[in-house]
Amino acid sequence: MKKRIVITGMGVVAPNAHGLSAYEKALRGGVSGIRFIPQLQELNFGCQIGGVPENFDEMKARYFDQEKLLSINENIGYASVSAVDAWKDAAFSLRSDDDDTVDWDTGVIAGSGIGGMDTIAGSIVPLINERKVKRMGSTIVEQVMGSGTSARISGLLAVGNQVTSNSSACSTGNEAIIDAMWRIRNGLAKRMVAGGSEGSTPYIWGGFDAMRVLCRKFNDDPAAGSRPLSASAAGFIPGAGGAMLVLEELETARERGARIYAEILGGYVNCGGQRMGGSMTAPNPEGVKRCIRGAVADAGIDPAEVDAINGHLTATYADPYEVRNWAEALKRDPEDFPYIQSTKSLIGHCLGAAGAIECVAVVLELYKGFLHPSVNSEDVHPDIEKYAPKIPQTCMEFPDLQIIAKAGFGFGDVNSCLIFKKWDEK
């Protein structure tokens, strides 16, 4: 029998809240974290709104001393704060820097889609162009290298199992969690800290604005801008933040009397090969359906057992196609279709952090028995109007909620899907 894997700790820095209690409250209340960003207006962006965690400089200063802050940019900072919160939430303590004890049974997989672009654009490029290389300082490399995030977290938590960073566009956060699940299943670790982060900078968002895939119609009404599943969807809203989850082998969690939030039953990743309608920016529908079915099979459940879907659902033309792919993959008619929601309606699309931030929402929903609303979707897209009753418009209390499927479909035609289950002792 494969090892059972549970969630014993979580941390989140989201555009609409920091910390589990505040995040749950924001989810239940349909509170948007999307705001007007003056810098985007100054830079002549078409989209001038975004989902960015508030007061993060003050936040991270409460977590790290001045020496550490010198090497923690926004991307690494979101992940590091989330990792510390998750570690403490799982009832572990931080060791001092002069304690040589290493936890060899715990590892880290912490990804991002683009990473330290703010540091590259704001420090490296101008200083090199001004021939001031020596002024960049000794911490610049760790802020921009792909594995800088996981490396920083490993030092903060003193963990010595696999420590790595992944990157698979919008699928990054989900894939980090799936990879962590597989490592524990294979007996290579007892627990893993896994998730994703992404900084907020016009140097990340500019390319998407140039592609005209960002929403330009709601600059004067930011909270209305992210409209997944809606007929008036006009593109996605860029976002930033981070989230980390502590995945743990059930036996180990029980031995130490850990509080368990939920169980991960299974997961699957694949790629559509950019064929059959798939491309660098659009998913191959067959690849999506195979990914969903693969996750369900890995979880060992019947498709009819899925109570709810936390979709990728970005507020682009792809939303109706995604709903239809779910219906075909699960073989569920509109009448018995699972409830479907988009956390991006509240926080925007946080790119490499999206999957992890949204997975925390899923686990909270299972733990507390509710489904948060998909705001701004009152005018459901006509192509999926028959699924409208399955889209929560207000917070829905759901004490019998058992299984949620969480998916992410990213640039490059890459797909990921996780199956989470409410925890019980059976």
PyMOL commands that set and color helices and strands:
alter all, ss='L'
color gray80, all
select helices_A, chain A and resi 20-29+38-42+56-61+66-69+74-89+117-129+133-136+140-144+148-157+169-185+202-211+222-224+250-255+285-299+303-305+318-330+334-336+344-347+351-368+382-390
alter helices_A, ss='H'
color red, helices_A
select strands_A, chain A and resi 5-14+17-18+34-36+49-51+106-111+163-164+191-198+241-249+262-271+308-310+339-341+370-371+396-397+403-410+414-422
alter strands_A, ss='S'
color yellow, strands_A
deselect
rebuild
show_as cartoon
